[in-house]
């Protein structure tokens, strides 16, 4: 049976894991995790801004362009039905 002092170190008294958690590697890991969390949060904010901007500015433009195209198609159809000269090509 191992002596009690060896057992205490193995169970986490001042053992390898405790020393590792105080090391520079662990400190850099915690710093990297904090930076990753900040980056993820700012990326989410940027995605929200881009998405809402798209909805407010681009979607109405697409709808209006579709309406204009439908109106042009309707005018072309009416002219061909009435037998007028073909409209000038654009």
PDB file of N, CA, C and O in Angstrom, chain B, residues numbered from 101:
ATOM      1  N   UNK B 101       0.838  -1.175   0.000  1.00  0.00           N
ATOM      2  CA  UNK B 101       0.000   0.000   0.000  1.00  0.00           C
ATOM      3  C   UNK B 101       0.884   1.239   0.000  1.00  0.00           C
ATOM      4  O   UNK B 101       1.849   1.281   0.764  1.00  0.00           O
ATOM      5  N   UNK B 102       0.600   2.269  -0.833  1.00  0.00           N
ATOM      6  CA  UNK B 102       1.461   3.447  -0.880  1.00  0.00           C
ATOM      7  C   UNK B 102       1.312   4.271   0.387  1.00  0.00           C
ATOM      8  O   UNK B 102       0.276   4.229   1.050  1.00  0.00           O
ATOM      9  N   UNK B 103       2.354   5.018   0.716  1.00  0.00           N
ATOM     10  CA  UNK B 103       2.280   5.884   1.890  1.00  0.00           C
ATOM     11  C   UNK B 103       1.212   6.958   1.688  1.00  0.00           C
ATOM     12  O   UNK B 103       0.861   7.281   0.552  1.00  0.00           O
ATOM     13  N   UNK B 104       0.699   7.506   2.776  1.00  0.00           N
ATOM     14  CA  UNK B 104      -0.398   8.464   2.705  1.00  0.00           C
ATOM     15  C   UNK B 104       0.012   9.761   2.003  1.00  0.00           C
ATOM     16  O   UNK B 104      -0.834  10.405   1.384  1.00  0.00           O
ATOM     17  N   UNK B 105       1.283  10.162   2.081  1.00  0.00           N
ATOM     18  CA  UNK B 105       1.712  11.392   1.414  1.00  0.00           C
ATOM     19  C   UNK B 105       1.681  11.222  -0.101  1.00  0.00           C
ATOM     20  O   UNK B 105       1.345  12.169  -0.813  1.00  0.00           O
ATOM     21  N   UNK B 106       2.022  10.046  -0.610  1.00  0.00           N
ATOM     22  CA  UNK B 106       1.964   9.789  -2.050  1.00  0.00           C
ATOM     23  C   UNK B 106       0.519   9.735  -2.508  1.00  0.00           C
ATOM     24  O   UNK B 106       0.200  10.196  -3.605  1.00  0.00           O
ATOM     25  N   UNK B 107      -0.356   9.181  -1.689  1.00  0.00           N
ATOM     26  CA  UNK B 107      -1.762   9.105  -2.037  1.00  0.00           C
ATOM     27  C   UNK B 107      -2.384  10.500  -2.079  1.00  0.00           C
ATOM     28  O   UNK B 107      -3.223  10.776  -2.936  1.00  0.00           O
ATOM     29  N   UNK B 108      -1.983  11.370  -1.172  1.00  0.00           N
ATOM     30  CA  UNK B 108      -2.497  12.739  -1.144  1.00  0.00           C
ATOM     31  C   UNK B 108      -2.105  13.509  -2.395  1.00  0.00           C
ATOM     32  O   UNK B 108      -2.910  14.269  -2.932  1.00  0.00           O
ATOM     33  N   UNK B 109      -0.886  13.323  -2.858  1.00  0.00           N
ATOM     34  CA  UNK B 109      -0.450  14.009  -4.068  1.00  0.00           C
ATOM     35  C   UNK B 109      -1.177  13.472  -5.291  1.00  0.00           C
ATOM     36  O   UNK B 109      -1.502  14.222  -6.211  1.00  0.00           O
ATOM     37  N   UNK B 110      -1.428  12.177  -5.293  1.00  0.00           N
ATOM     38  CA  UNK B 110      -2.095  11.566  -6.436  1.00  0.00           C
ATOM     39  C   UNK B 110      -3.562  12.012  -6.499  1.00  0.00           C
ATOM     40  O   UNK B 110      -4.095  12.156  -7.600  1.00  0.00           O
ATOM     41  N   UNK B 111      -4.208  12.226  -5.405  1.00  0.00           N
ATOM     42  CA  UNK B 111      -5.612  12.597  -5.377  1.00  0.00           C
ATOM     43  C   UNK B 111      -5.833  14.088  -5.604  1.00  0.00           C
ATOM     44  O   UNK B 111      -6.983  14.524  -5.554  1.00  0.00           O
ATOM     45  N   UNK B 112      -4.832  14.874  -5.844  1.00  0.00           N
ATOM     46  CA  UNK B 112      -5.024  16.257  -6.231  1.00  0.00           C
ATOM     47  C   UNK B 112      -4.586  17.252  -5.190  1.00  0.00           C
ATOM     48  O   UNK B 112      -4.902  18.434  -5.321  1.00  0.00           O
ATOM     49  N   UNK B 113      -3.884  16.843  -4.175  1.00  0.00           N
ATOM     50  CA  UNK B 113      -3.416  17.792  -3.173  1.00  0.00           C
ATOM     51  C   UNK B 113      -2.610  18.886  -3.836  1.00  0.00           C
ATOM     52  O   UNK B 113      -3.095  20.011  -3.958  1.00  0.00           O
ATOM     53  N   UNK B 114      -1.418  18.600  -4.258  1.00  0.00           N
ATOM     54  CA  UNK B 114      -0.606  19.548  -5.026  1.00  0.00           C
ATOM     55  C   UNK B 114       0.038  18.766  -6.156  1.00  0.00           C
ATOM     56  O   UNK B 114       1.242  18.865  -6.390  1.00  0.00           O
ATOM     57  N   UNK B 115      -0.770  17.995  -6.847  1.00  0.00           N
ATOM     58  CA  UNK B 115      -0.280  17.085  -7.866  1.00  0.00           C
ATOM     59  C   UNK B 115      -0.149  17.723  -9.225  1.00  0.00           C
ATOM     60  O   UNK B 115      -0.101  18.943  -9.379  1.00  0.00           O
ATOM     61  N   UNK B 116      -0.092  16.843 -10.201  1.00  0.00           N
ATOM     62  CA  UNK B 116       0.151  17.242 -11.578  1.00  0.00           C
ATOM     63  C   UNK B 116      -0.967  18.129 -12.126  1.00  0.00           C
ATOM     64  O   UNK B 116      -0.691  19.147 -12.761  1.00  0.00           O
ATOM     65  N   UNK B 117      -2.226  17.753 -11.887  1.00  0.00           N
ATOM     66  CA  UNK B 117      -3.344  18.530 -12.424  1.00  0.00           C
ATOM     67  C   UNK B 117      -3.423  19.925 -11.796  1.00  0.00           C
ATOM     68  O   UNK B 117      -3.727  20.899 -12.485  1.00  0.00           O
ATOM     69  N   UNK B 118      -3.157  20.019 -10.521  1.00  0.00           N
ATOM     70  CA  UNK B 118      -3.173  21.325  -9.863  1.00  0.00           C
ATOM     71  C   UNK B 118      -2.067  22.212 -10.427  1.00  0.00           C
ATOM     72  O   UNK B 118      -2.277  23.399 -10.677  1.00  0.00           O
ATOM     73  N   UNK B 119      -0.895  21.628 -10.623  1.00  0.00           N
ATOM     74  CA  UNK B 119       0.216  22.394 -11.188  1.00  0.00           C
ATOM     75  C   UNK B 119      -0.070  22.783 -12.631  1.00  0.00           C
ATOM     76  O   UNK B 119       0.289  23.878 -13.064  1.00  0.00           O
ATOM     77  N   UNK B 120      -0.717  21.888 -13.378  1.00  0.00           N
ATOM     78  CA  UNK B 120      -1.043  22.176 -14.768  1.00  0.00           C
ATOM     79  C   UNK B 120      -2.058  23.311 -14.870  1.00  0.00           C
ATOM     80  O   UNK B 120      -1.968  24.149 -15.767  1.00  0.00           O
ATOM     81  N   UNK B 121      -3.031  23.338 -13.946  1.00  0.00           N
ATOM     82  CA  UNK B 121      -4.049  24.388 -14.006  1.00  0.00           C
ATOM     83  C   UNK B 121      -3.468  25.753 -13.670  1.00  0.00           C
ATOM     84  O   UNK B 121      -4.057  26.771 -14.035  1.00  0.00           O
ATOM     85  N   UNK B 122      -2.343  25.802 -12.993  1.00  0.00           N
ATOM     86  CA  UNK B 122      -1.693  27.090 -12.705  1.00  0.00           C
ATOM     87  C   UNK B 122      -0.616  27.437 -13.723  1.00  0.00           C
ATOM     88  O   UNK B 122       0.030  28.477 -13.597  1.00  0.00           O
ATOM     89  N   UNK B 123      -0.411  26.603 -14.715  1.00  0.00           N
ATOM     90  CA  UNK B 123       0.687  26.810 -15.658  1.00  0.00           C
ATOM     91  C   UNK B 123       0.360  27.880 -16.698  1.00  0.00           C
ATOM     92  O   UNK B 123      -0.780  28.335 -16.800  1.00  0.00           O
ATOM     93  N   UNK B 124       1.350  28.265 -17.447  1.00  0.00           N
ATOM     94  CA  UNK B 124       1.191  29.252 -18.527  1.00  0.00           C
ATOM     95  C   UNK B 124       0.304  28.705 -19.635  1.00  0.00           C
ATOM     96  O   UNK B 124      -0.451  29.452 -20.258  1.00  0.00           O
ATOM     97  N   UNK B 125       0.395  27.403 -19.880  1.00  0.00           N
ATOM     98  CA  UNK B 125      -0.413  26.784 -20.928  1.00  0.00           C
ATOM     99  C   UNK B 125      -1.890  26.932 -20.599  1.00  0.00           C
ATOM    100  O   UNK B 125      -2.695  27.266 -21.468  1.00  0.00           O
ATOM    101  N   UNK B 126      -2.242  26.684 -19.349  1.00  0.00           N
ATOM    102  CA  UNK B 126      -3.636  26.823 -18.934  1.00  0.00           C
ATOM    103  C   UNK B 126      -4.074  28.283 -19.016  1.00  0.00           C
ATOM    104  O   UNK B 126      -5.203  28.572 -19.414  1.00  0.00           O
ATOM    105  N   UNK B 127      -3.202  29.187 -18.648  1.00  0.00           N
ATOM    106  CA  UNK B 127      -3.536  30.614 -18.722  1.00  0.00           C
ATOM    107  C   UNK B 127      -3.776  31.033 -20.166  1.00  0.00           C
ATOM    108  O   UNK B 127      -4.712  31.783 -20.444  1.00  0.00           O
ATOM    109  N   UNK B 128      -2.952  30.562 -21.076  1.00  0.00           N
ATOM    110  CA  UNK B 128      -3.148  30.874 -22.501  1.00  0.00           C
ATOM    111  C   UNK B 128      -4.427  30.231 -23.024  1.00  0.00           C
ATOM    112  O   UNK B 128      -5.121  30.812 -23.858  1.00  0.00           O
ATOM    113  N   UNK B 129      -4.734  29.043 -22.541  1.00  0.00           N
ATOM    114  CA  UNK B 129      -5.971  28.376 -22.953  1.00  0.00           C
ATOM    115  C   UNK B 129      -7.200  29.143 -22.502  1.00  0.00           C
ATOM    116  O   UNK B 129      -8.152  29.304 -23.266  1.00  0.00           O
ATOM    117  N   UNK B 130      -7.182  29.619 -21.253  1.00  0.00           N
ATOM    118  CA  UNK B 130      -8.310  30.417 -20.764  1.00  0.00           C
ATOM    119  C   UNK B 130      -8.432  31.719 -21.539  1.00  0.00           C
ATOM    120  O   UNK B 130      -9.539  32.156 -21.855  1.00  0.00           O
ATOM    121  N   UNK B 131      -7.299  32.340 -21.848  1.00  0.00           N
ATOM    122  CA  UNK B 131      -7.313  33.580 -22.630  1.00  0.00           C
ATOM    123  C   UNK B 131      -7.858  33.337 -24.036  1.00  0.00           C
ATOM    124  O   UNK B 131      -8.624  34.147 -24.557  1.00  0.00           O
ATOM    125  N   UNK B 132      -7.462  32.222 -24.647  1.00  0.00           N
ATOM    126  CA  UNK B 132      -7.962  31.889 -25.983  1.00  0.00           C
ATOM    127  C   UNK B 132      -9.462  31.618 -25.950  1.00  0.00           C
ATOM    128  O   UNK B 132     -10.179  31.999 -26.875  1.00  0.00           O
ATOM    129  N   UNK B 133      -9.941  30.966 -24.897  1.00  0.00           N
ATOM    130  CA  UNK B 133     -11.376  30.698 -24.776  1.00  0.00           C
ATOM    131  C   UNK B 133     -12.149  32.003 -24.625  1.00  0.00           C
ATOM    132  O   UNK B 133     -13.225  32.153 -25.204  1.00  0.00           O
ATOM    133  N   UNK B 134     -11.616  32.941 -23.858  1.00  0.00           N
ATOM    134  CA  UNK B 134     -12.273  34.241 -23.688  1.00  0.00           C
ATOM    135  C   UNK B 134     -12.314  35.000 -25.003  1.00  0.00           C
ATOM    136  O   UNK B 134     -13.332  35.604 -25.341  1.00  0.00           O
ATOM    137  N   UNK B 135     -11.222  34.974 -25.741  1.00  0.00           N
ATOM    138  CA  UNK B 135     -11.178  35.660 -27.040  1.00  0.00           C
ATOM    139  C   UNK B 135     -12.143  35.016 -28.025  1.00  0.00           C
ATOM    140  O   UNK B 135     -12.801  35.715 -28.795  1.00  0.00           O
ATOM    141  N   UNK B 136     -12.234  33.684 -28.007  1.00  0.00           N
ATOM    142  CA  UNK B 136     -13.154  32.988 -28.908  1.00  0.00           C
ATOM    143  C   UNK B 136     -14.600  33.352 -28.583  1.00  0.00           C
ATOM    144  O   UNK B 136     -15.415  33.525 -29.489  1.00  0.00           O
ATOM    145  N   UNK B 137     -14.918  33.469 -27.298  1.00  0.00           N
ATOM    146  CA  UNK B 137     -16.272  33.837 -26.898  1.00  0.00           C
ATOM    147  C   UNK B 137     -16.604  35.258 -27.378  1.00  0.00           C
ATOM    148  O   UNK B 137     -17.705  35.506 -27.869  1.00  0.00           O
ATOM    149  N   UNK B 138     -15.658  36.182 -27.237  1.00  0.00           N
ATOM    150  CA  UNK B 138     -15.874  37.557 -27.706  1.00  0.00           C
ATOM    151  C   UNK B 138     -16.030  37.600 -29.226  1.00  0.00           C
ATOM    152  O   UNK B 138     -16.875  38.326 -29.749  1.00  0.00           O
ATOM    153  N   UNK B 139     -15.214  36.823 -29.928  1.00  0.00           N
ATOM    154  CA  UNK B 139     -15.295  36.777 -31.386  1.00  0.00           C
ATOM    155  C   UNK B 139     -16.634  36.221 -31.835  1.00  0.00           C
ATOM    156  O   UNK B 139     -17.240  36.736 -32.774  1.00  0.00           O
ATOM    157  N   UNK B 140     -17.095  35.179 -31.172  1.00  0.00           N
ATOM    158  CA  UNK B 140     -18.386  34.582 -31.514  1.00  0.00           C
ATOM    159  C   UNK B 140     -19.522  35.572 -31.271  1.00  0.00           C
ATOM    160  O   UNK B 140     -20.452  35.663 -32.071  1.00  0.00           O
ATOM    161  N   UNK B 141     -19.445  36.305 -30.177  1.00  0.00           N
ATOM    162  CA  UNK B 141     -20.485  37.281 -29.866  1.00  0.00           C
ATOM    163  C   UNK B 141     -20.492  38.406 -30.909  1.00  0.00           C
ATOM    164  O   UNK B 141     -21.560  38.797 -31.378  1.00  0.00           O
ATOM    165  N   UNK B 142     -19.330  38.924 -31.273  1.00  0.00           N
ATOM    166  CA  UNK B 142     -19.281  40.009 -32.256  1.00  0.00           C
ATOM    167  C   UNK B 142     -19.673  39.523 -33.650  1.00  0.00           C
ATOM    168  O   UNK B 142     -20.257  40.277 -34.428  1.00  0.00           O
ATOM    169  N   UNK B 143     -19.355  38.265 -33.971  1.00  0.00           N
ATOM    170  CA  UNK B 143     -19.770  37.702 -35.258  1.00  0.00           C
ATOM    171  C   UNK B 143     -21.283  37.580 -35.318  1.00  0.00           C
ATOM    172  O   UNK B 143     -21.889  37.838 -36.358  1.00  0.00           O
ATOM    173  N   UNK B 144     -21.893  37.189 -34.212  1.00  0.00           N
ATOM    174  CA  UNK B 144     -23.342  37.109 -34.152  1.00  0.00           C
ATOM    175  C   UNK B 144     -23.995  38.463 -34.337  1.00  0.00           C
ATOM    176  O   UNK B 144     -25.005  38.586 -35.031  1.00  0.00           O
ATOM    177  N   UNK B 145     -23.416  39.480 -33.716  1.00  0.00           N
ATOM    178  CA  UNK B 145     -23.951  40.833 -33.873  1.00  0.00           C
ATOM    179  C   UNK B 145     -23.832  41.297 -35.318  1.00  0.00           C
ATOM    180  O   UNK B 145     -24.761  41.896 -35.860  1.00  0.00           O
ATOM    181  N   UNK B 146     -22.694  41.023 -35.939  1.00  0.00           N
ATOM    182  CA  UNK B 146     -22.494  41.429 -37.335  1.00  0.00           C
ATOM    183  C   UNK B 146     -23.468  40.694 -38.254  1.00  0.00           C
ATOM    184  O   UNK B 146     -23.991  41.284 -39.199  1.00  0.00           O
ATOM    185  N   UNK B 147     -23.716  39.417 -37.986  1.00  0.00           N
ATOM    186  CA  UNK B 147     -24.667  38.657 -38.803  1.00  0.00           C
ATOM    187  C   UNK B 147     -26.079  39.211 -38.639  1.00  0.00           C
ATOM    188  O   UNK B 147     -26.832  39.280 -39.611  1.00  0.00           O
ATOM    189  N   UNK B 148     -26.442  39.604 -37.428  1.00  0.00           N
ATOM    190  CA  UNK B 148     -27.772  40.181 -37.200  1.00  0.00           C
ATOM    191  C   UNK B 148     -27.909  41.504 -37.955  1.00  0.00           C
ATOM    192  O   UNK B 148     -28.942  41.754 -38.576  1.00  0.00           O
ATOM    193  N   UNK B 149     -26.886  42.345 -37.907  1.00  0.00           N
ATOM    194  CA  UNK B 149     -26.918  43.631 -38.612  1.00  0.00           C
ATOM    195  C   UNK B 149     -27.025  43.400 -40.116  1.00  0.00           C
ATOM    196  O   UNK B 149     -27.818  44.063 -40.786  1.00  0.00           O
ATOM    197  N   UNK B 150     -26.243  42.476 -40.652  1.00  0.00           N
ATOM    198  CA  UNK B 150     -26.289  42.187 -42.087  1.00  0.00           C
ATOM    199  C   UNK B 150     -27.653  41.632 -42.488  1.00  0.00           C
ATOM    200  O   UNK B 150     -28.193  42.002 -43.531  1.00  0.00           O
ATOM    201  N   UNK B 151     -28.204  40.758 -41.675  1.00  0.00           N
ATOM    202  CA  UNK B 151     -29.502  40.176 -41.995  1.00  0.00           C
ATOM    203  C   UNK B 151     -30.621  41.197 -41.983  1.00  0.00           C
ATOM    204  O   UNK B 151     -31.450  41.215 -42.893  1.00  0.00           O
ATOM    205  N   UNK B 152     -30.661  42.043 -40.974  1.00  0.00           N
ATOM    206  CA  UNK B 152     -31.728  43.047 -40.915  1.00  0.00           C
ATOM    207  C   UNK B 152     -31.560  44.093 -42.008  1.00  0.00           C
ATOM    208  O   UNK B 152     -32.550  44.567 -42.565  1.00  0.00           O
ATOM    209  N   UNK B 153     -30.323  44.457 -42.321  1.00  0.00           N
ATOM    210  CA  UNK B 153     -30.091  45.403 -43.414  1.00  0.00           C
ATOM    211  C   UNK B 153     -30.584  44.819 -44.728  1.00  0.00           C
ATOM    212  O   UNK B 153     -31.202  45.521 -45.529  1.00  0.00           O
ATOM    213  N   UNK B 154     -30.317  43.541 -44.955  1.00  0.00           N
ATOM    214  CA  UNK B 154     -30.797  42.875 -46.158  1.00  0.00           C
ATOM    215  C   UNK B 154     -32.315  42.915 -46.221  1.00  0.00           C
ATOM    216  O   UNK B 154     -32.883  43.217 -47.271  1.00  0.00           O
ATOM    217  N   UNK B 155     -32.981  42.614 -45.110  1.00  0.00           N
ATOM    218  CA  UNK B 155     -34.441  42.604 -45.094  1.00  0.00           C
ATOM    219  C   UNK B 155     -35.028  43.992 -45.328  1.00  0.00           C
ATOM    220  O   UNK B 155     -36.043  44.127 -46.011  1.00  0.00           O
ATOM    221  N   UNK B 156     -34.409  45.007 -44.776  1.00  0.00           N
ATOM    222  CA  UNK B 156     -34.964  46.361 -44.872  1.00  0.00           C
ATOM    223  C   UNK B 156     -34.669  47.001 -46.221  1.00  0.00           C
ATOM    224  O   UNK B 156     -35.520  47.714 -46.753  1.00  0.00           O
ATOM    225  N   UNK B 157     -33.502  46.770 -46.784  1.00  0.00           N
ATOM    226  CA  UNK B 157     -33.106  47.462 -48.013  1.00  0.00           C
ATOM    227  C   UNK B 157     -33.222  46.619 -49.274  1.00  0.00           C
ATOM    228  O   UNK B 157     -33.705  47.118 -50.290  1.00  0.00           O
ATOM    229  N   UNK B 158     -32.807  45.390 -49.246  1.00  0.00           N
ATOM    230  CA  UNK B 158     -32.700  44.593 -50.463  1.00  0.00           C
ATOM    231  C   UNK B 158     -34.019  43.915 -50.828  1.00  0.00           C
ATOM    232  O   UNK B 158     -34.389  43.888 -52.001  1.00  0.00           O
ATOM    233  N   UNK B 159     -34.723  43.377 -49.861  1.00  0.00           N
ATOM    234  CA  UNK B 159     -35.968  42.662 -50.173  1.00  0.00           C
ATOM    235  C   UNK B 159     -36.992  43.592 -50.836  1.00  0.00           C
ATOM    236  O   UNK B 159     -37.582  43.192 -51.839  1.00  0.00           O
ATOM    237  N   UNK B 160     -37.238  44.817 -50.331  1.00  0.00           N
ATOM    238  CA  UNK B 160     -38.171  45.697 -51.045  1.00  0.00           C
ATOM    239  C   UNK B 160     -37.707  46.033 -52.464  1.00  0.00           C
ATOM    240  O   UNK B 160     -38.531  46.172 -53.368  1.00  0.00           O
ATOM    241  N   UNK B 161     -36.404  46.162 -52.662  1.00  0.00           N
ATOM    242  CA  UNK B 161     -35.876  46.421 -53.999  1.00  0.00           C
ATOM    243  C   UNK B 161     -36.174  45.251 -54.933  1.00  0.00           C
ATOM    244  O   UNK B 161     -36.564  45.459 -56.082  1.00  0.00           O
ATOM    245  N   UNK B 162     -35.995  44.042 -54.452  1.00  0.00           N
ATOM    246  CA  UNK B 162     -36.283  42.860 -55.269  1.00  0.00           C
ATOM    247  C   UNK B 162     -37.769  42.802 -55.609  1.00  0.00           C
ATOM    248  O   UNK B 162     -38.135  42.497 -56.744  1.00  0.00           O
ATOM    249  N   UNK B 163     -38.622  43.093 -54.632  1.00  0.00           N
ATOM    250  CA  UNK B 163     -40.066  43.077 -54.880  1.00  0.00           C
ATOM    251  C   UNK B 163     -40.444  44.123 -55.919  1.00  0.00           C
ATOM    252  O   UNK B 163     -41.243  43.843 -56.813  1.00  0.00           O
ATOM    253  N   UNK B 164     -39.883  45.319 -55.817  1.00  0.00           N
ATOM    254  CA  UNK B 164     -40.200  46.383 -56.774  1.00  0.00           C
ATOM    255  C   UNK B 164     -39.697  46.041 -58.171  1.00  0.00           C
ATOM    256  O   UNK B 164     -40.379  46.329 -59.154  1.00  0.00           O
ATOM    257  N   UNK B 165     -38.533  45.440 -58.278  1.00  0.00           N
ATOM    258  CA  UNK B 165     -38.017  45.032 -59.589  1.00  0.00           C
ATOM    259  C   UNK B 165     -38.910  43.962 -60.206  1.00  0.00           C
ATOM    260  O   UNK B 165     -39.122  43.960 -61.419  1.00  0.00           O
ATOM    261  N   UNK B 166     -39.433  43.057 -59.392  1.00  0.00           N
ATOM    262  CA  UNK B 166     -40.338  42.025 -59.889  1.00  0.00           C
ATOM    263  C   UNK B 166     -41.637  42.650 -60.388  1.00  0.00           C
ATOM    264  O   UNK B 166     -42.155  42.255 -61.432  1.00  0.00           O
ATOM    265  N   UNK B 167     -42.161  43.618 -59.651  1.00  0.00           N
ATOM    266  CA  UNK B 167     -43.383  44.310 -60.100  1.00  0.00           C
ATOM    267  C   UNK B 167     -43.159  45.021 -61.426  1.00  0.00           C
ATOM    268  O   UNK B 167     -44.010  44.971 -62.315  1.00  0.00           O
ATOM    269  N   UNK B 168     -42.031  45.672 -61.557  1.00  0.00           N
ATOM    270  CA  UNK B 168     -41.711  46.393 -62.795  1.00  0.00           C
ATOM    271  C   UNK B 168     -41.629  45.417 -63.969  1.00  0.00           C
ATOM    272  O   UNK B 168     -42.117  45.706 -65.062  1.00  0.00           O
ATOM    273  N   UNK B 169     -41.008  44.261 -63.733  1.00  0.00           N
ATOM    274  CA  UNK B 169     -40.904  43.261 -64.789  1.00  0.00           C
ATOM    275  C   UNK B 169     -42.277  42.727 -65.173  1.00  0.00           C
ATOM    276  O   UNK B 169     -42.552  42.525 -66.356  1.00  0.00           O
ATOM    277  N   UNK B 170     -43.134  42.499 -64.198  1.00  0.00           N
ATOM    278  CA  UNK B 170     -44.488  42.033 -64.491  1.00  0.00           C
ATOM    279  C   UNK B 170     -45.265  43.079 -65.290  1.00  0.00           C
ATOM    280  O   UNK B 170     -46.011  42.728 -66.204  1.00  0.00           O
ATOM    281  N   UNK B 171     -45.098  44.359 -64.956  1.00  0.00           N
ATOM    282  CA  UNK B 171     -45.775  45.433 -65.683  1.00  0.00           C
ATOM    283  C   UNK B 171     -45.279  45.496 -67.127  1.00  0.00           C
ATOM    284  O   UNK B 171     -46.075  45.672 -68.050  1.00  0.00           O
ATOM    285  N   UNK B 172     -43.985  45.355 -67.323  1.00  0.00           N
ATOM    286  CA  UNK B 172     -43.435  45.362 -68.688  1.00  0.00           C
ATOM    287  C   UNK B 172     -43.957  44.174 -69.494  1.00  0.00           C
ATOM    288  O   UNK B 172     -44.296  44.313 -70.669  1.00  0.00           O
ATOM    289  N   UNK B 173     -44.019  43.006 -68.851  1.00  0.00           N
ATOM    290  CA  UNK B 173     -44.543  41.827 -69.539  1.00  0.00           C
ATOM    291  C   UNK B 173     -46.014  42.022 -69.917  1.00  0.00           C
ATOM    292  O   UNK B 173     -46.434  41.628 -71.004  1.00  0.00           O
ATOM    293  N   UNK B 174     -46.789  42.626 -69.026  1.00  0.00           N
ATOM    294  CA  UNK B 174     -48.203  42.867 -69.297  1.00  0.00           C
ATOM    295  C   UNK B 174     -48.380  43.847 -70.458  1.00  0.00           C
ATOM    296  O   UNK B 174     -49.223  43.628 -71.328  1.00  0.00           O
ATOM    297  N   UNK B 175     -47.599  44.917 -70.478  1.00  0.00           N
ATOM    298  CA  UNK B 175     -47.670  45.884 -71.579  1.00  0.00           C
ATOM    299  C   UNK B 175     -47.293  45.236 -72.902  1.00  0.00           C
ATOM    300  O   UNK B 175     -47.929  45.499 -73.923  1.00  0.00           O
ATOM    301  N   UNK B 176     -46.273  44.396 -72.898  1.00  0.00           N
ATOM    302  CA  UNK B 176     -45.857  43.700 -74.118  1.00  0.00           C
ATOM    303  C   UNK B 176     -46.962  42.763 -74.596  1.00  0.00           C
ATOM    304  O   UNK B 176     -47.232  42.674 -75.793  1.00  0.00           O
ATOM    305  N   UNK B 177     -47.593  42.073 -73.667  1.00  0.00           N
ATOM    306  CA  UNK B 177     -48.676  41.160 -74.025  1.00  0.00           C
ATOM    307  C   UNK B 177     -49.867  41.933 -74.603  1.00  0.00           C
ATOM    308  O   UNK B 177     -50.486  41.480 -75.565  1.00  0.00           O
ATOM    309  N   UNK B 178     -50.187  43.080 -74.030  1.00  0.00           N
ATOM    310  CA  UNK B 178     -51.304  43.885 -74.528  1.00  0.00           C
ATOM    311  C   UNK B 178     -51.018  44.417 -75.935  1.00  0.00           C
ATOM    312  O   UNK B 178     -51.909  44.454 -76.783  1.00  0.00           O
ATOM    313  N   UNK B 179     -49.780  44.825 -76.174  1.00  0.00           N
ATOM    314  CA  UNK B 179     -49.427  45.353 -77.495  1.00  0.00           C
ATOM    315  C   UNK B 179     -49.502  44.255 -78.548  1.00  0.00           C
ATOM    316  O   UNK B 179     -49.947  44.504 -79.668  1.00  0.00           O
ATOM    317  N   UNK B 180     -49.075  43.058 -78.208  1.00  0.00           N
ATOM    318  CA  UNK B 180     -49.133  41.982 -79.201  1.00  0.00           C
ATOM    319  C   UNK B 180     -50.579  41.559 -79.465  1.00  0.00           C
ATOM    320  O   UNK B 180     -50.920  41.188 -80.588  1.00  0.00           O
ATOM    321  N   UNK B 181     -51.429  41.611 -78.439  1.00  0.00           N
ATOM    322  CA  UNK B 181     -52.835  41.260 -78.640  1.00  0.00           C
ATOM    323  C   UNK B 181     -53.560  42.305 -79.487  1.00  0.00           C
ATOM    324  O   UNK B 181     -54.424  41.953 -80.290  1.00  0.00           O
ATOM    325  N   UNK B 182     -53.223  43.574 -79.320  1.00  0.00           N
ATOM    326  CA  UNK B 182     -53.867  44.655 -80.066  1.00  0.00           C
ATOM    327  C   UNK B 182     -53.300  44.807 -81.467  1.00  0.00           C
ATOM    328  O   UNK B 182     -53.854  45.557 -82.271  1.00  0.00           O
ATOM    329  N   UNK B 183     -52.233  44.128 -81.776  1.00  0.00           N
ATOM    330  CA  UNK B 183     -51.678  44.155 -83.124  1.00  0.00           C
ATOM    331  C   UNK B 183     -50.844  45.376 -83.410  1.00  0.00           C
ATOM    332  O   UNK B 183     -50.663  45.730 -84.575  1.00  0.00           O
ATOM    333  N   UNK B 184     -50.333  46.029 -82.397  1.00  0.00           N
ATOM    334  CA  UNK B 184     -49.487  47.197 -82.617  1.00  0.00           C
ATOM    335  C   UNK B 184     -48.086  46.780 -83.012  1.00  0.00           C
ATOM    336  O   UNK B 184     -47.752  45.596 -83.001  1.00  0.00           O
ATOM    337  N   UNK B 185     -47.284  47.743 -83.356  1.00  0.00           N
ATOM    338  CA  UNK B 185     -45.891  47.431 -83.708  1.00  0.00           C
ATOM    339  C   UNK B 185     -45.165  46.902 -82.481  1.00  0.00           C
ATOM    340  O   UNK B 185     -45.491  47.285 -81.357  1.00  0.00           O
ATOM    341  N   UNK B 186     -44.193  46.032 -82.678  1.00  0.00           N
ATOM    342  CA  UNK B 186     -43.455  45.513 -81.531  1.00  0.00           C
ATOM    343  C   UNK B 186     -42.686  46.637 -80.840  1.00  0.00           C
ATOM    344  O   UNK B 186     -42.182  47.548 -81.496  1.00  0.00           O
ATOM    345  N   UNK B 187     -42.601  46.567 -79.530  1.00  0.00           N
ATOM    346  CA  UNK B 187     -41.900  47.628 -78.804  1.00  0.00           C
ATOM    347  C   UNK B 187     -40.403  47.573 -79.092  1.00  0.00           C
ATOM    348  O   UNK B 187     -39.857  46.513 -79.398  1.00  0.00           O
ATOM    349  N   UNK B 188     -39.756  48.712 -78.993  1.00  0.00           N
ATOM    350  CA  UNK B 188     -38.292  48.713 -79.230  1.00  0.00           C
ATOM    351  C   UNK B 188     -37.588  47.878 -78.165  1.00  0.00           C
ATOM    352  O   UNK B 188     -37.935  47.910 -76.984  1.00  0.00           O
ATOM    353  N   UNK B 189     -36.606  47.143 -78.617  1.00  0.00           N
ATOM    354  CA  UNK B 189     -35.871  46.288 -77.660  1.00  0.00           C
ATOM    355  C   UNK B 189     -34.920  47.177 -76.849  1.00  0.00           C
ATOM    356  O   UNK B 189     -34.404  48.183 -77.336  1.00  0.00           O
ATOM    357  N   UNK B 190     -34.716  46.779 -75.632  1.00  0.00           N
ATOM    358  CA  UNK B 190     -33.869  47.570 -74.712  1.00  0.00           C
ATOM    359  C   UNK B 190     -32.481  47.023 -74.648  1.00  0.00           C
ATOM    360  O   UNK B 190     -31.639  47.560 -73.928  1.00  0.00           O
TER     361      UNK B 190
END
